[in-house]
Amino acid sequence: MGRPRIQSAVPTGQVLGEGRVPVSTERLGDVSRLLRARSFWVEGDSKAAQRVRANLQLGSAQLDPEAAAWISDGRVPADRLGISLDDGTALLGPHSFGFLNNIDGIAPLAAPLLERPRLGRVALVVPRRDALPELSPLLGARLLGVSWLISVGDGDPSEVLRFLQHDPATAGMLVALGKGVRAHTLLASLSGKPAVVLLPTAHRDLGLLRAVARRSLARVTASFEEWLAHGALLDAGFGASSGVRSGSRRGPAHHRRSSVLVFGAGADLVQRELETLRMAAPVRVDADDTVAVERALQRAAEQSELLILCGARDQLLELRPERPSVLLDPAERDRLRALLVAVQTVSTPAAEHAPVVVRAARDRLEAVLADLPPPLYVAGEMVQSEPLSDHDVKRLLNAYGARVTRQAPVTTTTSALRVVGKLGTPVWVLPGLPPGEEVTAIASVETKDGLLCETQAEVKRQTALLLGRYEYVLLREVTPRGSSLRIRLRSERGLGATLRVEPLLGDDERSEATLLPMFADDAQALAQSWAVGGDAEQVDLLATLLGQIAACVDEQKLQGDLVVRLAAEPVVIHAAGALKRER
C-alpha cells in the first residue's frame, strides 16, 4: 500500500459563502474534540480495527493507550470519546467506519485508503459502510474535493452536522441519511450551509425527512449519482448560494449558467445527453491544438458561470480554466447525465422560501364561528376541542379561499327542492352525519346511505327517506371522477403541526409531509408529487389549494382530516375535524 498524499490544511480564517466567517469549532464539545484529535487508541483485533491502525499510521496521528479518542470493535469506555465499529454506543456509531480529517491528513478510518481524496470544501456525512459504495477510492476517481468524510453509522448525525456548520474548512455538505436520523434533530442541525441530502432506501417516515430537508433549504435526492453530482457542483462553488432561496437568482444577462466542452472523442455521446435535456450543444475542441484549447476555455469562461470539461483525465488535469469547472470522462454516461440534471436543478428558479400568506374573508369566517354552538363545560372546565361537521369544516376552508364542494344542509323536502334548483341535477343526497374524526368513516357512511339522484322527484323521495333517520340531509354537487388524496393534520415531536398527504386508495404507499406554517416551496414540491400528469396549471392549482388548507388549519388550530379530488380544479370533497377553542 502506497503512502497517501497528505495535503495542506485550508486556512482557518477562510471566508465562506457570502463573506461569513464561522466561529471556531472548539466550543462544540465532545464531537469537536474527537474529530480534532491528534492521538487515538484502537481496541480490538477485527479487520476493521486493524485497518484503522494501518490508516492512522500512514498519517500524522499518534497511537496512544492514554488518548481520549478511543476506537473500538467492542465496548467504548464511558470516560473516552468513542467510535464504535460494532454495535456499541458511542459518539460515532454503532457501526461507524470512522472518519477522515482531510484537512490535517488524519484518518481513523476502517475503509480502504490507497490515496486520499483531493482537498476541498465539501464534507460528507454518511451512515454505516455497507449502506454506500466504497467512498474513499470513489472520491479520488471523481476528483471530488472534500474536507471531511465522517461515518455516524446507525447513530444520529445531528452533532456532526452542527460541528460542520461551524467548521471554517467546510463550505457545503453531502449528507447520506441512515437508520439513526431523527427528523426533529435534523431540522435543528441541517439549516445553514448548502447541503444535499441522500435519502435512505428505507425509513419509517421518508415524507417527513423530505419536509425537514426542504425547510432547511437542502436539496433532496434518492439517487447516489445525483448526490455526488451536486457535491461536485458545491466543490466547484456552483449553486453554493442555494441556502438563500427567494425566486430566481440568475447571473448577469450575458452569462449562461453552464457550458460543456468536449476535448477529443465523445462529443456525439455528450450531445445526445444534452439534447435529451434540451440543453445547449457542447463545444468541440481539438485536444491536441493548444491554441484552440486556450481560446475555447477563455470564450467559455466569458459566457458561463460553470464549465463542464469532458475528455481524458490526464489531459483535463493539465487545464487551468478561469471559471469553476467539473472534469469527467464522456464515457461515464450515468455520471454525465446526473451532473447535467443537477446543473438544471440548480439553475432552475425555485419557489419562494417563505410562508404562504392567505387572508381569510373575515365576514365569512366570523359567520362560521358565530354559527357554532356555545362552549361546553365539564366540571367547570371548558372543553377546548369542538367537533365539526363536514359542512362546518368546509365553510371554514372556504373562508380561506379553498375550493370545496358546493353543498347545503336541508331539513325539509321543500328546502331540498330549492337547493337542487341551484345545484342542478344530478346531485348527491347524503345523510347529515354528526361530527367525526375519521374522514374515511364519514365517506363510507355517505357511500352506503347516500344516493345519486337524477331528477327532482328522486331528490324529494330520497330526502324524505333520510330525514326519517337523520336530523338533516346534505345535498352536494357531483364532482368529476379522478384520483383522491387524503390530507391529515398531525403533531410531530420537536416539529409541531405537520400536514400529511397520501393517496386515499390504491397501491401507492407514498406519503408526503410539510411543516406548518407551510412555505411556498413546500406547496410547490407537494403539488408536483401529486398533480395528475405533472401539468403546470394543475401543479399551481393544487399548490394554491394546499396553501389555503394549511393556512386555515394553522391559524384556526383546526384538527383536520380531508379528502381532495384531483379534478381539473382540485376540490375538497370530504372533511372531518375539530376546532380548538381558546380558554
PyMOL commands that set and color helices and strands:
alter all, ss='L'
color gray80, all
select helices_A, chain A and resi 25-28+30-35+47-57+129-131+135-142+158-166+183-190+206-215+224-235+240-243+267-276+290-303+313-317+333-347+362-371+390-399+413-423+439-449+456-467+520-530+532-534+536-555
alter helices_A, ss='H'
color red, helices_A
select strands_A, chain A and resi 39-43+62-63+69-72+81-84+99-101+119-126+146-151+172-176+195-198+219-221+256-263+283-285+304-310+325-328+377-378+381-382+385-388+407-410+427-431+451-453+473-477+484-492+496-503+512-515+558-565+571-580
alter strands_A, ss='S'
color yellow, strands_A
deselect
rebuild
show_as cartoon
